[in-house]
Amino acid sequence: MPYRQHRDDLLVPLPRRSSDARTAPHVDEVTTAHIPVLNVASADRLCRLHRVRGVCQNAITAIDAALDGHRQDGMQ
């Protein structure tokens, strides 16, 4: 996949807006486009790349805590 640069990057489908479907009649309203979603590993790489480690580290910590909380809720 040309848009997947790192093995840890995730890709998810994003539904197109219905207004997009109206402008292109051959496009079904439920068609999807792939967009990159940052996970903790790729967010960390991005932070190092842009040298904003302190700000990003807070965001990474918050994301990681939210994911851990979600995992624990699912296990109960």
mmCIF file of the N, C-alpha and C atoms, coordinates in Angstrom:
data_MODEL
# 
_entry.id   MODEL 
# 
loop_
_atom_site.group_PDB 
_atom_site.id 
_atom_site.type_symbol 
_atom_site.label_atom_id 
_atom_site.label_alt_id 
_atom_site.label_comp_id 
_atom_site.label_asym_id 
_atom_site.label_entity_id 
_atom_site.label_seq_id 
_atom_site.pdbx_PDB_ins_code 
_atom_site.Cartn_x 
_atom_site.Cartn_y 
_atom_site.Cartn_z 
_atom_site.occupancy 
_atom_site.B_iso_or_equiv 
_atom_site.pdbx_formal_charge 
_atom_site.auth_seq_id 
_atom_site.auth_comp_id 
_atom_site.auth_asym_id 
_atom_site.auth_atom_id 
_atom_site.pdbx_PDB_model_num 
ATOM 1   N N  . MET A 1 1  ? 0.843   -1.183 0.000   1.00 0.00 ? 1  MET A N  1 
ATOM 2   C CA . MET A 1 1  ? 0.000   0.000  0.000   1.00 0.00 ? 1  MET A CA 1 
ATOM 3   C C  . MET A 1 1  ? 0.885   1.242  0.000   1.00 0.00 ? 1  MET A C  1 
ATOM 4   N N  . PRO A 1 2  ? 0.740   2.113  -0.950  1.00 0.00 ? 2  PRO A N  1 
ATOM 5   C CA . PRO A 1 2  ? 1.623   3.275  -1.032  1.00 0.00 ? 2  PRO A CA 1 
ATOM 6   C C  . PRO A 1 2  ? 1.440   4.275  0.100   1.00 0.00 ? 2  PRO A C  1 
ATOM 7   N N  . TYR A 1 3  ? 0.288   4.295  0.747   1.00 0.00 ? 3  TYR A N  1 
ATOM 8   C CA . TYR A 1 3  ? 0.047   5.267  1.810   1.00 0.00 ? 3  TYR A CA 1 
ATOM 9   C C  . TYR A 1 3  ? 0.431   4.728  3.178   1.00 0.00 ? 3  TYR A C  1 
ATOM 10  N N  . ARG A 1 4  ? 0.878   3.504  3.256   1.00 0.00 ? 4  ARG A N  1 
ATOM 11  C CA . ARG A 1 4  ? 1.281   2.919  4.535   1.00 0.00 ? 4  ARG A CA 1 
ATOM 12  C C  . ARG A 1 4  ? 2.797   2.914  4.597   1.00 0.00 ? 4  ARG A C  1 
ATOM 13  N N  . GLN A 1 5  ? 3.370   3.832  5.371   1.00 0.00 ? 5  GLN A N  1 
ATOM 14  C CA . GLN A 1 5  ? 4.812   3.990  5.392   1.00 0.00 ? 5  GLN A CA 1 
ATOM 15  C C  . GLN A 1 5  ? 5.497   3.189  6.485   1.00 0.00 ? 5  GLN A C  1 
ATOM 16  N N  . HIS A 1 6  ? 4.810   2.937  7.582   1.00 0.00 ? 6  HIS A N  1 
ATOM 17  C CA . HIS A 1 6  ? 5.412   2.220  8.699   1.00 0.00 ? 6  HIS A CA 1 
ATOM 18  C C  . HIS A 1 6  ? 4.538   1.038  9.060   1.00 0.00 ? 6  HIS A C  1 
ATOM 19  N N  . ARG A 1 7  ? 5.153   -0.005 9.495   1.00 0.00 ? 7  ARG A N  1 
ATOM 20  C CA . ARG A 1 7  ? 4.430   -1.227 9.820   1.00 0.00 ? 7  ARG A CA 1 
ATOM 21  C C  . ARG A 1 7  ? 3.418   -1.011 10.949  1.00 0.00 ? 7  ARG A C  1 
ATOM 22  N N  . ASP A 1 8  ? 3.666   -0.062 11.862  1.00 0.00 ? 8  ASP A N  1 
ATOM 23  C CA . ASP A 1 8  ? 2.769   0.163  12.995  1.00 0.00 ? 8  ASP A CA 1 
ATOM 24  C C  . ASP A 1 8  ? 1.618   1.112  12.681  1.00 0.00 ? 8  ASP A C  1 
ATOM 25  N N  . ASP A 1 9  ? 1.637   1.760  11.523  1.00 0.00 ? 9  ASP A N  1 
ATOM 26  C CA . ASP A 1 9  ? 0.562   2.689  11.184  1.00 0.00 ? 9  ASP A CA 1 
ATOM 27  C C  . ASP A 1 9  ? -0.720  1.920  10.881  1.00 0.00 ? 9  ASP A C  1 
ATOM 28  N N  . LEU A 1 10 ? -1.829  2.478  11.302  1.00 0.00 ? 10 LEU A N  1 
ATOM 29  C CA . LEU A 1 10 ? -3.124  1.846  11.075  1.00 0.00 ? 10 LEU A CA 1 
ATOM 30  C C  . LEU A 1 10 ? -3.872  2.586  9.982   1.00 0.00 ? 10 LEU A C  1 
ATOM 31  N N  . LEU A 1 11 ? -4.714  1.878  9.283   1.00 0.00 ? 11 LEU A N  1 
ATOM 32  C CA . LEU A 1 11 ? -5.540  2.495  8.253   1.00 0.00 ? 11 LEU A CA 1 
ATOM 33  C C  . LEU A 1 11 ? -6.990  2.124  8.534   1.00 0.00 ? 11 LEU A C  1 
ATOM 34  N N  . VAL A 1 12 ? -7.871  3.090  8.425   1.00 0.00 ? 12 VAL A N  1 
ATOM 35  C CA . VAL A 1 12 ? -9.290  2.816  8.628   1.00 0.00 ? 12 VAL A CA 1 
ATOM 36  C C  . VAL A 1 12 ? -10.091 3.448  7.507   1.00 0.00 ? 12 VAL A C  1 
ATOM 37  N N  . PRO A 1 13 ? -11.225 2.855  7.174   1.00 0.00 ? 13 PRO A N  1 
ATOM 38  C CA . PRO A 1 13 ? -12.069 3.465  6.149   1.00 0.00 ? 13 PRO A CA 1 
ATOM 39  C C  . PRO A 1 13 ? -12.851 4.639  6.726   1.00 0.00 ? 13 PRO A C  1 
ATOM 40  N N  . LEU A 1 14 ? -13.060 5.651  5.927   1.00 0.00 ? 14 LEU A N  1 
ATOM 41  C CA . LEU A 1 14 ? -13.834 6.819  6.333   1.00 0.00 ? 14 LEU A CA 1 
ATOM 42  C C  . LEU A 1 14 ? -14.990 6.972  5.359   1.00 0.00 ? 14 LEU A C  1 
ATOM 43  N N  . PRO A 1 15 ? -16.233 6.944  5.837   1.00 0.00 ? 15 PRO A N  1 
ATOM 44  C CA . PRO A 1 15 ? -17.364 7.103  4.922   1.00 0.00 ? 15 PRO A CA 1 
ATOM 45  C C  . PRO A 1 15 ? -17.323 8.462  4.241   1.00 0.00 ? 15 PRO A C  1 
ATOM 46  N N  . ARG A 1 16 ? -17.680 8.478  2.975   1.00 0.00 ? 16 ARG A N  1 
ATOM 47  C CA . ARG A 1 16 ? -17.744 9.751  2.261   1.00 0.00 ? 16 ARG A CA 1 
ATOM 48  C C  . ARG A 1 16 ? -19.029 10.472 2.632   1.00 0.00 ? 16 ARG A C  1 
ATOM 49  N N  . ARG A 1 17 ? -18.979 11.791 2.564   1.00 0.00 ? 17 ARG A N  1 
ATOM 50  C CA . ARG A 1 17 ? -20.186 12.574 2.818   1.00 0.00 ? 17 ARG A CA 1 
ATOM 51  C C  . ARG A 1 17 ? -21.169 12.341 1.683   1.00 0.00 ? 17 ARG A C  1 
ATOM 52  N N  . SER A 1 18 ? -22.453 12.406 1.996   1.00 0.00 ? 18 SER A N  1 
ATOM 53  C CA . SER A 1 18 ? -23.456 12.191 0.958   1.00 0.00 ? 18 SER A CA 1 
ATOM 54  C C  . SER A 1 18 ? -23.373 13.272 -0.118  1.00 0.00 ? 18 SER A C  1 
ATOM 55  N N  . SER A 1 19 ? -22.897 14.479 0.244   1.00 0.00 ? 19 SER A N  1 
ATOM 56  C CA . SER A 1 19 ? -22.757 15.539 -0.758  1.00 0.00 ? 19 SER A CA 1 
ATOM 57  C C  . SER A 1 19 ? -21.708 15.164 -1.798  1.00 0.00 ? 19 SER A C  1 
ATOM 58  N N  . ASP A 1 20 ? -20.663 14.419 -1.401  1.00 0.00 ? 20 ASP A N  1 
ATOM 59  C CA . ASP A 1 20 ? -19.663 13.946 -2.357  1.00 0.00 ? 20 ASP A CA 1 
ATOM 60  C C  . ASP A 1 20 ? -20.283 12.963 -3.343  1.00 0.00 ? 20 ASP A C  1 
ATOM 61  N N  . ALA A 1 21 ? -21.163 12.121 -2.843  1.00 0.00 ? 21 ALA A N  1 
ATOM 62  C CA . ALA A 1 21 ? -21.799 11.128 -3.706  1.00 0.00 ? 21 ALA A CA 1 
ATOM 63  C C  . ALA A 1 21 ? -22.691 11.803 -4.745  1.00 0.00 ? 21 ALA A C  1 
ATOM 64  N N  . ARG A 1 22 ? -23.328 12.901 -4.369  1.00 0.00 ? 22 ARG A N  1 
ATOM 65  C CA . ARG A 1 22 ? -24.200 13.599 -5.321  1.00 0.00 ? 22 ARG A CA 1 
ATOM 66  C C  . ARG A 1 22 ? -23.406 14.224 -6.459  1.00 0.00 ? 22 ARG A C  1 
ATOM 67  N N  . THR A 1 23 ? -22.184 14.665 -6.188  1.00 0.00 ? 23 THR A N  1 
ATOM 68  C CA . THR A 1 23 ? -21.392 15.295 -7.246  1.00 0.00 ? 23 THR A CA 1 
ATOM 69  C C  . THR A 1 23 ? -20.801 14.259 -8.190  1.00 0.00 ? 23 THR A C  1 
ATOM 70  N N  . ALA A 1 24 ? -20.699 13.032 -7.747  1.00 0.00 ? 24 ALA A N  1 
ATOM 71  C CA . ALA A 1 24 ? -20.183 11.962 -8.596  1.00 0.00 ? 24 ALA A CA 1 
ATOM 72  C C  . ALA A 1 24 ? -21.175 10.802 -8.549  1.00 0.00 ? 24 ALA A C  1 
ATOM 73  N N  . PRO A 1 25 ? -22.114 10.751 -9.492  1.00 0.00 ? 25 PRO A N  1 
ATOM 74  C CA . PRO A 1 25 ? -23.188 9.752  -9.418  1.00 0.00 ? 25 PRO A CA 1 
ATOM 75  C C  . PRO A 1 25 ? -22.690 8.306  -9.455  1.00 0.00 ? 25 PRO A C  1 
ATOM 76  N N  . HIS A 1 26 ? -21.506 8.073  -9.990  1.00 0.00 ? 26 HIS A N  1 
ATOM 77  C CA . HIS A 1 26 ? -20.982 6.711  -10.030 1.00 0.00 ? 26 HIS A CA 1 
ATOM 78  C C  . HIS A 1 26 ? -20.421 6.268  -8.676  1.00 0.00 ? 26 HIS A C  1 
ATOM 79  N N  . VAL A 1 27 ? -20.325 7.200  -7.717  1.00 0.00 ? 27 VAL A N  1 
ATOM 80  C CA . VAL A 1 27 ? -19.778 6.882  -6.398  1.00 0.00 ? 27 VAL A CA 1 
ATOM 81  C C  . VAL A 1 27 ? -20.920 6.542  -5.460  1.00 0.00 ? 27 VAL A C  1 
ATOM 82  N N  . ASP A 1 28 ? -20.860 5.379  -4.880  1.00 0.00 ? 28 ASP A N  1 
ATOM 83  C CA . ASP A 1 28 ? -21.866 4.958  -3.919  1.00 0.00 ? 28 ASP A CA 1 
ATOM 84  C C  . ASP A 1 28 ? -21.668 5.727  -2.616  1.00 0.00 ? 28 ASP A C  1 
ATOM 85  N N  . GLU A 1 29 ? -22.740 6.021  -1.909  1.00 0.00 ? 29 GLU A N  1 
ATOM 86  C CA . GLU A 1 29 ? -22.629 6.802  -0.669  1.00 0.00 ? 29 GLU A CA 1 
ATOM 87  C C  . GLU A 1 29 ? -21.822 6.086  0.404   1.00 0.00 ? 29 GLU A C  1 
ATOM 88  N N  . VAL A 1 30 ? -21.735 4.793  0.335   1.00 0.00 ? 30 VAL A N  1 
ATOM 89  C CA . VAL A 1 30 ? -21.013 4.066  1.378   1.00 0.00 ? 30 VAL A CA 1 
ATOM 90  C C  . VAL A 1 30 ? -19.577 3.741  0.986   1.00 0.00 ? 30 VAL A C  1 
ATOM 91  N N  . THR A 1 31 ? -19.096 4.276  -0.125  1.00 0.00 ? 31 THR A N  1 
ATOM 92  C CA . THR A 1 31 ? -17.700 4.031  -0.477  1.00 0.00 ? 31 THR A CA 1 
ATOM 93  C C  . THR A 1 31 ? -16.801 4.662  0.574   1.00 0.00 ? 31 THR A C  1 
ATOM 94  N N  . THR A 1 32 ? -15.615 4.135  0.696   1.00 0.00 ? 32 THR A N  1 
ATOM 95  C CA . THR A 1 32 ? -14.708 4.612  1.740   1.00 0.00 ? 32 THR A CA 1 
ATOM 96  C C  . THR A 1 32 ? -13.383 5.050  1.145   1.00 0.00 ? 32 THR A C  1 
ATOM 97  N N  . ALA A 1 33 ? -12.700 5.895  1.893   1.00 0.00 ? 33 ALA A N  1 
ATOM 98  C CA . ALA A 1 33 ? -11.344 6.321  1.535   1.00 0.00 ? 33 ALA A CA 1 
ATOM 99  C C  . ALA A 1 33 ? -10.445 5.949  2.701   1.00 0.00 ? 33 ALA A C  1 
ATOM 100 N N  . HIS A 1 34 ? -9.229  5.540  2.412   1.00 0.00 ? 34 HIS A N  1 
ATOM 101 C CA . HIS A 1 34 ? -8.303  5.169  3.487   1.00 0.00 ? 34 HIS A CA 1 
ATOM 102 C C  . HIS A 1 34 ? -7.592  6.406  4.007   1.00 0.00 ? 34 HIS A C  1 
ATOM 103 N N  . ILE A 1 35 ? -7.590  6.561  5.326   1.00 0.00 ? 35 ILE A N  1 
ATOM 104 C CA . ILE A 1 35 ? -6.866  7.658  5.956   1.00 0.00 ? 35 ILE A CA 1 
ATOM 105 C C  . ILE A 1 35 ? -5.954  7.075  7.026   1.00 0.00 ? 35 ILE A C  1 
ATOM 106 N N  . PRO A 1 36 ? -4.778  7.652  7.226   1.00 0.00 ? 36 PRO A N  1 
ATOM 107 C CA . PRO A 1 36 ? -3.897  7.140  8.277   1.00 0.00 ? 36 PRO A CA 1 
ATOM 108 C C  . PRO A 1 36 ? -4.400  7.544  9.661   1.00 0.00 ? 36 PRO A C  1 
ATOM 109 N N  . VAL A 1 37 ? -4.295  6.648  10.602  1.00 0.00 ? 37 VAL A N  1 
ATOM 110 C CA . VAL A 1 37 ? -4.655  6.922  11.991  1.00 0.00 ? 37 VAL A CA 1 
ATOM 111 C C  . VAL A 1 37 ? -3.408  6.675  12.827  1.00 0.00 ? 37 VAL A C  1 
ATOM 112 N N  . LEU A 1 38 ? -3.066  7.637  13.661  1.00 0.00 ? 38 LEU A N  1 
ATOM 113 C CA . LEU A 1 38 ? -1.857  7.489  14.471  1.00 0.00 ? 38 LEU A CA 1 
ATOM 114 C C  . LEU A 1 38 ? -2.097  6.546  15.635  1.00 0.00 ? 38 LEU A C  1 
ATOM 115 N N  . ASN A 1 39 ? -1.222  5.603  15.793  1.00 0.00 ? 39 ASN A N  1 
ATOM 116 C CA . ASN A 1 39 ? -1.203  4.843  17.031  1.00 0.00 ? 39 ASN A CA 1 
ATOM 117 C C  . ASN A 1 39 ? -0.035  5.381  17.856  1.00 0.00 ? 39 ASN A C  1 
ATOM 118 N N  . VAL A 1 40 ? 0.205   4.820  19.007  1.00 0.00 ? 40 VAL A N  1 
ATOM 119 C CA . VAL A 1 40 ? 1.230   5.378  19.892  1.00 0.00 ? 40 VAL A CA 1 
ATOM 120 C C  . VAL A 1 40 ? 2.606   5.348  19.241  1.00 0.00 ? 40 VAL A C  1 
ATOM 121 N N  . ALA A 1 41 ? 2.951   4.259  18.562  1.00 0.00 ? 41 ALA A N  1 
ATOM 122 C CA . ALA A 1 41 ? 4.283   4.156  17.955  1.00 0.00 ? 41 ALA A CA 1 
ATOM 123 C C  . ALA A 1 41 ? 4.478   5.174  16.842  1.00 0.00 ? 41 ALA A C  1 
ATOM 124 N N  . SER A 1 42 ? 3.486   5.324  15.966  1.00 0.00 ? 42 SER A N  1 
ATOM 125 C CA . SER A 1 42 ? 3.656   6.280  14.868  1.00 0.00 ? 42 SER A CA 1 
ATOM 126 C C  . SER A 1 42 ? 3.552   7.716  15.373  1.00 0.00 ? 42 SER A C  1 
ATOM 127 N N  . ALA A 1 43 ? 2.762   7.961  16.417  1.00 0.00 ? 43 ALA A N  1 
ATOM 128 C CA . ALA A 1 43 ? 2.696   9.304  17.005  1.00 0.00 ? 43 ALA A CA 1 
ATOM 129 C C  . ALA A 1 43 ? 4.045   9.672  17.608  1.00 0.00 ? 43 ALA A C  1 
ATOM 130 N N  . ASP A 1 44 ? 4.683   8.712  18.242  1.00 0.00 ? 44 ASP A N  1 
ATOM 131 C CA . ASP A 1 44 ? 6.003   8.955  18.825  1.00 0.00 ? 44 ASP A CA 1 
ATOM 132 C C  . ASP A 1 44 ? 7.019   9.308  17.742  1.00 0.00 ? 44 ASP A C  1 
ATOM 133 N N  . ARG A 1 45 ? 6.998   8.588  16.622  1.00 0.00 ? 45 ARG A N  1 
ATOM 134 C CA . ARG A 1 45 ? 7.898   8.904  15.500  1.00 0.00 ? 45 ARG A CA 1 
ATOM 135 C C  . ARG A 1 45 ? 7.635   10.301 14.969  1.00 0.00 ? 45 ARG A C  1 
ATOM 136 N N  . LEU A 1 46 ? 6.359   10.652 14.838  1.00 0.00 ? 46 LEU A N  1 
ATOM 137 C CA . LEU A 1 46 ? 5.988   11.979 14.338  1.00 0.00 ? 46 LEU A CA 1 
ATOM 138 C C  . LEU A 1 46 ? 6.487   13.070 15.277  1.00 0.00 ? 46 LEU A C  1 
ATOM 139 N N  . CYS A 1 47 ? 6.362   12.848 16.577  1.00 0.00 ? 47 CYS A N  1 
ATOM 140 C CA . CYS A 1 47 ? 6.830   13.830 17.559  1.00 0.00 ? 47 CYS A CA 1 
ATOM 141 C C  . CYS A 1 47 ? 8.334   14.036 17.462  1.00 0.00 ? 47 CYS A C  1 
ATOM 142 N N  . ARG A 1 48 ? 9.073   12.940 17.342  1.00 0.00 ? 48 ARG A N  1 
ATOM 143 C CA . ARG A 1 48 ? 10.523  13.060 17.224  1.00 0.00 ? 48 ARG A CA 1 
ATOM 144 C C  . ARG A 1 48 ? 10.902  13.777 15.942  1.00 0.00 ? 48 ARG A C  1 
ATOM 145 N N  . LEU A 1 49 ? 10.170  13.506 14.885  1.00 0.00 ? 49 LEU A N  1 
ATOM 146 C CA . LEU A 1 49 ? 10.438  14.131 13.596  1.00 0.00 ? 49 LEU A CA 1 
ATOM 147 C C  . LEU A 1 49 ? 10.257  15.643 13.671  1.00 0.00 ? 49 LEU A C  1 
ATOM 148 N N  . HIS A 1 50 ? 9.225   16.086 14.373  1.00 0.00 ? 50 HIS A N  1 
ATOM 149 C CA . HIS A 1 50 ? 8.916   17.514 14.435  1.00 0.00 ? 50 HIS A CA 1 
ATOM 150 C C  . HIS A 1 50 ? 9.473   18.211 15.669  1.00 0.00 ? 50 HIS A C  1 
ATOM 151 N N  . ARG A 1 51 ? 10.215  17.489 16.484  1.00 0.00 ? 51 ARG A N  1 
ATOM 152 C CA . ARG A 1 51 ? 10.908  18.056 17.652  1.00 0.00 ? 51 ARG A CA 1 
ATOM 153 C C  . ARG A 1 51 ? 9.971   18.783 18.622  1.00 0.00 ? 51 ARG A C  1 
ATOM 154 N N  . VAL A 1 52 ? 8.829   18.214 18.850  1.00 0.00 ? 52 VAL A N  1 
ATOM 155 C CA . VAL A 1 52 ? 7.879   18.778 19.813  1.00 0.00 ? 52 VAL A CA 1 
ATOM 156 C C  . VAL A 1 52 ? 7.567   17.715 20.866  1.00 0.00 ? 52 VAL A C  1 
ATOM 157 N N  . ARG A 1 53 ? 8.603   17.078 21.303  1.00 0.00 ? 53 ARG A N  1 
ATOM 158 C CA . ARG A 1 53 ? 8.487   15.910 22.171  1.00 0.00 ? 53 ARG A CA 1 
ATOM 159 C C  . ARG A 1 53 ? 7.656   16.158 23.437  1.00 0.00 ? 53 ARG A C  1 
ATOM 160 N N  . GLY A 1 54 ? 7.876   17.279 24.131  1.00 0.00 ? 54 GLY A N  1 
ATOM 161 C CA . GLY A 1 54 ? 7.164   17.509 25.391  1.00 0.00 ? 54 GLY A CA 1 
ATOM 162 C C  . GLY A 1 54 ? 5.659   17.566 25.216  1.00 0.00 ? 54 GLY A C  1 
ATOM 163 N N  . VAL A 1 55 ? 5.209   18.303 24.237  1.00 0.00 ? 55 VAL A N  1 
ATOM 164 C CA . VAL A 1 55 ? 3.767   18.429 23.985  1.00 0.00 ? 55 VAL A CA 1 
ATOM 165 C C  . VAL A 1 55 ? 3.203   17.095 23.526  1.00 0.00 ? 55 VAL A C  1 
ATOM 166 N N  . CYS A 1 56 ? 3.898   16.452 22.601  1.00 0.00 ? 56 CYS A N  1 
ATOM 167 C CA . CYS A 1 56 ? 3.420   15.178 22.077  1.00 0.00 ? 56 CYS A CA 1 
ATOM 168 C C  . CYS A 1 56 ? 3.422   14.091 23.136  1.00 0.00 ? 56 CYS A C  1 
ATOM 169 N N  . GLN A 1 57 ? 4.402   14.108 24.011  1.00 0.00 ? 57 GLN A N  1 
ATOM 170 C CA . GLN A 1 57 ? 4.462   13.063 25.031  1.00 0.00 ? 57 GLN A CA 1 
ATOM 171 C C  . GLN A 1 57 ? 3.224   13.113 25.907  1.00 0.00 ? 57 GLN A C  1 
ATOM 172 N N  . ASN A 1 58 ? 2.733   14.308 26.217  1.00 0.00 ? 58 ASN A N  1 
ATOM 173 C CA . ASN A 1 58 ? 1.497   14.422 26.991  1.00 0.00 ? 58 ASN A CA 1 
ATOM 174 C C  . ASN A 1 58 ? 0.325   13.810 26.232  1.00 0.00 ? 58 ASN A C  1 
ATOM 175 N N  . ALA A 1 59 ? 0.262   14.070 24.930  1.00 0.00 ? 59 ALA A N  1 
ATOM 176 C CA . ALA A 1 59 ? -0.819  13.511 24.117  1.00 0.00 ? 59 ALA A CA 1 
ATOM 177 C C  . ALA A 1 59 ? -0.703  11.993 24.031  1.00 0.00 ? 59 ALA A C  1 
ATOM 178 N N  . ILE A 1 60 ? 0.507   11.502 23.847  1.00 0.00 ? 60 ILE A N  1 
ATOM 179 C CA . ILE A 1 60 ? 0.722   10.055 23.764  1.00 0.00 ? 60 ILE A CA 1 
ATOM 180 C C  . ILE A 1 60 ? 0.325   9.388  25.077  1.00 0.00 ? 60 ILE A C  1 
ATOM 181 N N  . THR A 1 61 ? 0.700   10.001 26.194  1.00 0.00 ? 61 THR A N  1 
ATOM 182 C CA . THR A 1 61 ? 0.345   9.450  27.506  1.00 0.00 ? 61 THR A CA 1 
ATOM 183 C C  . THR A 1 61 ? -1.172  9.405  27.675  1.00 0.00 ? 61 THR A C  1 
ATOM 184 N N  . ALA A 1 62 ? -1.854  10.466 27.252  1.00 0.00 ? 62 ALA A N  1 
ATOM 185 C CA . ALA A 1 62 ? -3.314  10.511 27.364  1.00 0.00 ? 62 ALA A CA 1 
ATOM 186 C C  . ALA A 1 62 ? -3.968  9.455  26.475  1.00 0.00 ? 62 ALA A C  1 
ATOM 187 N N  . ILE A 1 63 ? -3.469  9.306  25.256  1.00 0.00 ? 63 ILE A N  1 
ATOM 188 C CA . ILE A 1 63 ? -4.012  8.297  24.338  1.00 0.00 ? 63 ILE A CA 1 
ATOM 189 C C  . ILE A 1 63 ? -3.791  6.903  24.905  1.00 0.00 ? 63 ILE A C  1 
ATOM 190 N N  . ASP A 1 64 ? -2.595  6.655  25.394  1.00 0.00 ? 64 ASP A N  1 
ATOM 191 C CA . ASP A 1 64 ? -2.265  5.345  25.946  1.00 0.00 ? 64 ASP A CA 1 
ATOM 192 C C  . ASP A 1 64 ? -3.136  5.023  27.156  1.00 0.00 ? 64 ASP A C  1 
ATOM 193 N N  . ALA A 1 65 ? -3.350  6.010  28.028  1.00 0.00 ? 65 ALA A N  1 
ATOM 194 C CA . ALA A 1 65 ? -4.197  5.800  29.206  1.00 0.00 ? 65 ALA A CA 1 
ATOM 195 C C  . ALA A 1 65 ? -5.640  5.512  28.791  1.00 0.00 ? 65 ALA A C  1 
ATOM 196 N N  . ALA A 1 66 ? -6.122  6.234  27.782  1.00 0.00 ? 66 ALA A N  1 
ATOM 197 C CA . ALA A 1 66 ? -7.487  6.009  27.308  1.00 0.00 ? 66 ALA A CA 1 
ATOM 198 C C  . ALA A 1 66 ? -7.625  4.611  26.707  1.00 0.00 ? 66 ALA A C  1 
ATOM 199 N N  . LEU A 1 67 ? -6.627  4.190  25.953  1.00 0.00 ? 67 LEU A N  1 
ATOM 200 C CA . LEU A 1 67 ? -6.663  2.845  25.376  1.00 0.00 ? 67 LEU A CA 1 
ATOM 201 C C  . LEU A 1 67 ? -6.617  1.781  26.459  1.00 0.00 ? 67 LEU A C  1 
ATOM 202 N N  . ASP A 1 68 ? -5.777  1.981  27.477  1.00 0.00 ? 68 ASP A N  1 
ATOM 203 C CA . ASP A 1 68 ? -5.712  1.024  28.582  1.00 0.00 ? 68 ASP A CA 1 
ATOM 204 C C  . ASP A 1 68 ? -7.040  0.954  29.315  1.00 0.00 ? 68 ASP A C  1 
ATOM 205 N N  . GLY A 1 69 ? -7.669  2.107  29.548  1.00 0.00 ? 69 GLY A N  1 
ATOM 206 C CA . GLY A 1 69 ? -8.972  2.131  30.207  1.00 0.00 ? 69 GLY A CA 1 
ATOM 207 C C  . GLY A 1 69 ? -10.023 1.411  29.390  1.00 0.00 ? 69 GLY A C  1 
ATOM 208 N N  . HIS A 1 70 ? -9.981  1.595  28.077  1.00 0.00 ? 70 HIS A N  1 
ATOM 209 C CA . HIS A 1 70 ? -10.936 0.934  27.185  1.00 0.00 ? 70 HIS A CA 1 
ATOM 210 C C  . HIS A 1 70 ? -10.728 -0.578 27.210  1.00 0.00 ? 70 HIS A C  1 
ATOM 211 N N  . ARG A 1 71 ? -9.471  -1.005 27.209  1.00 0.00 ? 71 ARG A N  1 
ATOM 212 C CA . ARG A 1 71 ? -9.172  -2.441 27.257  1.00 0.00 ? 71 ARG A CA 1 
ATOM 213 C C  . ARG A 1 71 ? -9.663  -3.048 28.569  1.00 0.00 ? 71 ARG A C  1 
ATOM 214 N N  . GLN A 1 72 ? -9.443  -2.334 29.682  1.00 0.00 ? 72 GLN A N  1 
ATOM 215 C CA . GLN A 1 72 ? -9.859  -2.849 30.984  1.00 0.00 ? 72 GLN A CA 1 
ATOM 216 C C  . GLN A 1 72 ? -11.374 -2.912 31.081  1.00 0.00 ? 72 GLN A C  1 
ATOM 217 N N  . ASP A 1 73 ? -12.082 -1.919 30.521  1.00 0.00 ? 73 ASP A N  1 
ATOM 218 C CA . ASP A 1 73 ? -13.545 -1.943 30.531  1.00 0.00 ? 73 ASP A CA 1 
ATOM 219 C C  . ASP A 1 73 ? -14.071 -3.146 29.759  1.00 0.00 ? 73 ASP A C  1 
ATOM 220 N N  . GLY A 1 74 ? -13.414 -3.469 28.671  1.00 0.00 ? 74 GLY A N  1 
ATOM 221 C CA . GLY A 1 74 ? -13.840 -4.596 27.853  1.00 0.00 ? 74 GLY A CA 1 
ATOM 222 C C  . GLY A 1 74 ? -13.595 -5.938 28.507  1.00 0.00 ? 74 GLY A C  1 
ATOM 223 N N  . MET A 1 75 ? -12.651 -6.003 29.429  1.00 0.00 ? 75 MET A N  1 
ATOM 224 C CA . MET A 1 75 ? -12.305 -7.261 30.083  1.00 0.00 ? 75 MET A CA 1 
ATOM 225 C C  . MET A 1 75 ? -13.195 -7.549 31.283  1.00 0.00 ? 75 MET A C  1 
ATOM 226 N N  . GLN A 1 76 ? -13.913 -6.560 31.776  1.00 0.00 ? 76 GLN A N  1 
ATOM 227 C CA . GLN A 1 76 ? -14.727 -6.766 32.983  1.00 0.00 ? 76 GLN A CA 1 
ATOM 228 C C  . GLN A 1 76 ? -16.065 -7.363 32.640  1.00 0.00 ? 76 GLN A C  1 
# 
